Amino acid sequence: MKDSILAIMSERPTEAWTTQDVLDELDRRSLAPGGAKPMNTVGNRLLDLVKAKRIYKVGRGAYSLASRPSLLSDNDGSGDPD
């Protein structure tokens, strides 16, 4: 799952991703973890990646490949802020 998370985040490396953003994208790709609490599983994998210095924790429940992510992220990828 860590490799899947890194692949997803690498598509928009300068943006901050919330745990929910990552879970939504994993789900969209049919890669979301099973079990009763998939959000916890994703959150724990994100923290594992922080500890391994593969990603940065940039806020409460927010992570990025960049140490200083864009503050005006566009998480739908459309280029349109709305």
PLY file of the C-alpha trace (Angstrom):
ply
format ascii 1.0
element vertex 82
property float x
property float y
property float z
element edge 81
property int vertex1
property int vertex2
end_header
0.00 0.00 0.00
2.89 2.40 0.67
4.00 2.18 -2.95
0.44 2.92 -4.10
0.26 5.95 -1.81
3.59 7.26 -3.10
2.48 6.75 -6.70
-0.74 8.66 -6.08
0.99 11.51 -4.26
3.66 11.76 -6.98
0.99 12.83 -9.46
0.70 16.13 -7.57
3.94 16.25 -5.57
3.76 19.88 -4.49
0.27 19.62 -2.99
-0.76 18.69 0.51
-2.86 15.53 0.68
-5.19 14.76 3.56
-5.68 11.22 4.73
-9.18 11.40 3.25
-7.79 12.59 -0.12
-5.45 9.61 -0.25
-8.18 7.17 0.80
-10.57 8.58 -1.81
-7.97 8.17 -4.54
-7.08 4.66 -3.41
-10.80 3.82 -3.46
-11.23 5.34 -6.93
-8.47 3.02 -8.15
-9.91 0.01 -6.28
-6.82 -0.07 -4.03
-8.42 1.02 -0.74
-7.73 -1.21 2.25
-10.48 -3.45 3.54
-11.48 -3.82 7.14
-13.63 -1.82 9.50
-11.45 1.31 9.58
-9.71 1.94 6.26
-9.05 5.59 7.21
-6.96 4.42 10.15
-5.03 2.02 7.93
-4.22 4.76 5.41
-3.31 7.18 8.21
-0.93 4.64 9.71
0.74 3.99 6.34
1.16 7.74 5.86
2.82 8.00 9.26
5.09 5.06 8.36
6.16 6.99 5.25
6.86 10.10 7.36
8.99 8.06 9.76
10.89 6.61 6.79
11.43 10.19 5.52
9.66 9.42 2.23
6.99 12.13 2.74
6.51 15.15 5.00
3.79 15.82 7.54
2.75 19.38 6.73
-0.25 19.81 9.01
-2.78 17.89 11.04
-3.70 14.96 8.83
-1.92 16.52 5.84
1.07 15.10 4.00
3.19 16.00 0.99
6.14 14.82 -1.04
7.42 18.40 -0.90
8.58 19.92 2.37
6.63 23.10 1.54
3.52 22.19 -0.42
1.45 24.65 -2.35
-1.00 26.41 -0.07
-3.47 26.75 -2.93
-3.80 23.13 -3.84
-6.19 21.97 -6.50
-6.94 18.44 -5.40
-9.32 17.62 -8.25
-6.53 18.09 -10.78
-8.69 20.16 -13.10
-6.77 23.40 -12.75
-10.02 25.11 -11.77
-10.19 26.06 -8.08
-14.00 25.59 -8.01
0 1
1 2
2 3
3 4
4 5
5 6
6 7
7 8
8 9
9 10
10 11
11 12
12 13
13 14
14 15
15 16
16 17
17 18
18 19
19 20
20 21
21 22
22 23
23 24
24 25
25 26
26 27
27 28
28 29
29 30
30 31
31 32
32 33
33 34
34 35
35 36
36 37
37 38
38 39
39 40
40 41
41 42
42 43
43 44
44 45
45 46
46 47
47 48
48 49
49 50
50 51
51 52
52 53
53 54
54 55
55 56
56 57
57 58
58 59
59 60
60 61
61 62
62 63
63 64
64 65
65 66
66 67
67 68
68 69
69 70
70 71
71 72
72 73
73 74
74 75
75 76
76 77
77 78
78 79
79 80
80 81
